[in-house]
Structures are given as structure tokens and as C-alpha cells.
Amino acid sequence: MTTRYYTATSLDGYIADPDNSLDWLFAVSEADDATDDVGEFLREVGALCMGATTYEWIAANDPPGHWRENYGDRPCWVFTHRELPAIPDANLRFVQGAVEPVHERMVAAAGERDIWIVGGGELAGRFADAGLLDEVIVGITPVTLGGGAPLLPRRILSDRMTLVEVARMGQFAKLTYRLG
């Protein structure tokens, strides 16, 4: 079982633009290559989590029924400090506080499969701070945003990260780092 932060980022290191939008990501040509990769990745995922901003963007921008199509019945923990509406047919748990006890519940739910930290960067950083983040997988897009939500707003030096894979997916460069 591995806890992975798999996300896309602009070339200048942002996972969302200043308006917390991901529209820029879907404008990249050959984005289907990345979508196929996420589908393969999801086969290994037993549980996932995300922050409130990521969840709100998905709820506002995905068509009805898309959640189940993308994530199936996998349990998802949404970290939030406010009340959020539930997406119909999504297997959700709204939580707040420390990541450690939630991670324990995610591990139990995932069984032998992996945990996916969908976003955002601050949430992934909290898992890294707690020593619970095993991999960072980043699809770098040929886009610069000039600002927005940073990929991983933490100082994590190279002595904690080892590059284990580099791949090309159309216009995307996929980098996989193992954390130690």
C-alpha cells in the first residue's frame, strides 16, 4: 500500500489558477493521454482524499454521474472546515483536523490498494509533514499560469525525494518521486 499525491501542474508549479480553476488543464492538446494514465492509476487505488477547494471544483464542474464514472464506489475523505453539499452517489466522508487518524481509516478502507491524495497541494503537504506521503507523481503541462495554488507549498529537499520514473504522455511530462 502506497500513499500517492498524483496531480497535474503548470510548468511554473501551480495546480490551479488564481481563481482555483482547472480549465487550463483541459485545454492542453493530447490531454486524453493523461486521462488514460489516470484510469490505469485508479485501478490500483482503494481510497482517496482531497481538500475542500478541489472537491468544490469537481462538484461545480463535473456533470451529474461523473463522480461514479471516475472514482466508482471508492471511499473519499474530504478535508474541510465548512459544510459542503454531498455529490449524489459519491462515497464521501467530510473530515477536519489532523491527517494521521484519517490516514489510518483510509488504509483500513483501501486494503491492499493504494491511497490517492487528489489535491490540493496544502493537503498533500500535511501528509508529507506527517511522514505519510510515499510518492509524488506530477504531470507537467506546457502551460504557465503566473500564480495560483502551488503544487506542494512545502520545503522538501532532494535528500527526501528520489526520482524513480520519467515518462512522456503526449504534451505532458510525468515525473514520479519516491519520498523517504
C-alpha positions in Angstrom: 0.0 0.0 0.0 1.4 3.4 -1.1 0.1 6.9 -0.3 0.4 8.9 -3.5 -0.1 12.5 -4.5 -0.9 12.4 -8.2 -1.7 15.7 -9.9 -1.1 17.9 -12.9 0.9 21.1 -12.6 1.6 24.0 -14.8 5.2 24.4 -15.9 5.6 27.2 -13.3 4.4 25.0 -10.5 0.6 25.6 -10.0 -2.1 23.0 -9.7 -4.9 25.6 -10.1 -5.1 29.1 -11.4 -5.7 32.2 -9.2 -9.5 31.5 -9.5 -9.0 27.9 -8.4 -9.9 26.7 -11.8 -8.5 23.8 -13.7 -9.9 24.9 -17.1 -6.3 25.5 -18.3 -5.5 21.8 -17.8 -8.3 20.5 -20.1 -7.2 22.9 -22.9 -3.9 21.1 -23.3 -3.9 19.1 -26.6 -3.4 15.4 -26.1 -4.9 15.5 -22.6 -6.5 12.1 -23.4 -3.1 10.5 -22.9 -3.1 11.8 -19.3 -6.7 10.8 -18.8 -5.8 7.2 -19.9 -2.9 7.3 -17.4 -5.2 8.3 -14.6 -7.6 5.5 -15.4 -4.7 3.0 -15.2 -3.6 4.6 -11.9 -7.1 4.4 -10.4 -7.2 0.6 -10.8 -4.6 0.5 -8.0 -6.5 3.0 -5.7 -8.7 1.8 -2.9 -9.3 5.1 -1.1 -8.8 8.8 -1.9 -8.9 12.2 -0.2 -9.0 15.8 -1.3 -9.3 19.3 0.1 -12.4 21.3 0.1 -11.4 23.5 -2.9 -10.6 20.5 -5.1 -14.0 18.9 -4.0 -15.9 22.1 -4.7 -14.3 22.5 -8.2 -15.3 18.9 -9.1 -18.8 19.4 -7.7 -19.3 22.5 -9.7 -17.7 21.4 -13.0 -18.3 17.7 -13.5 -21.6 16.6 -15.0 -24.0 14.6 -12.8 -23.0 10.9 -12.5 -19.4 11.7 -13.4 -18.1 11.1 -9.9 -19.1 7.4 -10.0 -17.8 7.1 -13.6 -14.4 8.4 -12.4 -14.0 7.1 -8.9 -16.5 4.3 -8.6 -17.5 3.5 -5.1 -14.1 4.2 -3.6 -14.4 6.0 -0.3 -13.3 9.6 -0.4 -12.4 11.7 2.6 -12.9 15.5 2.0 -10.9 17.7 4.4 -13.0 20.8 5.1 -13.7 23.4 7.8 -17.2 24.2 6.5 -20.3 22.3 5.5 -20.3 21.2 1.9 -23.1 19.6 -0.2 -22.6 15.9 -1.0 -22.3 14.8 -4.6 -25.0 12.3 -5.2 -23.8 8.6 -5.3 -20.3 9.6 -4.0 -19.0 7.6 -1.1 -17.9 10.6 1.0 -16.7 11.3 4.5 -16.3 15.0 5.4 -13.5 15.4 8.0 -11.2 18.0 9.6 -8.2 18.1 11.8 -5.0 16.0 11.7 -4.3 13.8 8.8 -2.9 10.9 10.8 -6.2 9.4 12.2 -7.8 9.9 8.8 -4.9 8.1 7.1 -5.4 5.1 9.4 -9.1 4.9 8.3 -8.1 5.3 4.7 -5.5 2.5 5.0 -8.1 0.2 6.5 -10.6 1.0 3.8 -8.1 0.7 0.9 -7.0 -2.8 1.9 -4.1 -3.9 -0.3 -4.7 -1.0 -2.7 -3.2 2.5 -2.7 -4.3 5.8 -1.3 -4.6 8.8 -3.7 -4.3 12.3 -2.4 -6.1 14.1 -5.3 -5.4 17.6 -4.2 -4.6 20.2 -3.1 -1.0 20.9 -2.5 -1.5 22.0 1.1 -3.3 18.8 2.0 -0.5 16.8 0.3 2.0 18.8 2.3 0.2 17.9 5.5 0.6 14.2 4.7 4.3 14.8 3.8 4.8 16.7 7.1 3.4 13.7 9.0 5.7 11.3 7.1 2.6 9.6 5.4 3.3 10.6 1.8 5.2 7.9 -0.2 5.1 9.2 -3.7 4.6 12.4 -5.7 3.5 11.9 -9.3 3.3 15.0 -11.3 2.1 15.6 -14.9 3.8 18.8 -16.0 1.8 20.7 -18.6 3.0 23.1 -21.3 1.2 26.0 -19.6 2.3 28.8 -17.3 -0.2 30.4 -15.0 1.9 33.1 -13.2 0.1 32.4 -9.9 -2.5 30.2 -8.2 -2.4 27.2 -5.9 1.2 25.8 -5.6 2.0 22.2 -6.4 3.4 21.5 -2.9 3.8 24.5 -0.6 6.5 22.9 1.5 10.2 22.8 1.6 11.1 19.2 0.8 14.7 18.9 -0.1 16.3 16.4 -2.5 17.6 14.2 0.3 13.9 13.2 0.9 13.0 12.7 -2.8 14.3 10.2 -5.3 13.3 10.4 -9.0 12.1 6.9 -9.9 10.3 7.4 -13.2 10.1 9.8 -16.1 7.5 9.3 -18.9 6.0 11.3 -21.8 2.3 11.4 -22.2 1.7 13.5 -25.3 2.3 17.1 -24.2 2.7 16.1 -20.6 6.0 15.1 -18.8 5.2 12.7 -16.0 7.7 12.6 -13.1 7.4 10.2 -10.2 9.4 10.8 -7.0 9.6 8.5 -4.0 9.7 10.2 -0.6 11.9 8.8 2.2 
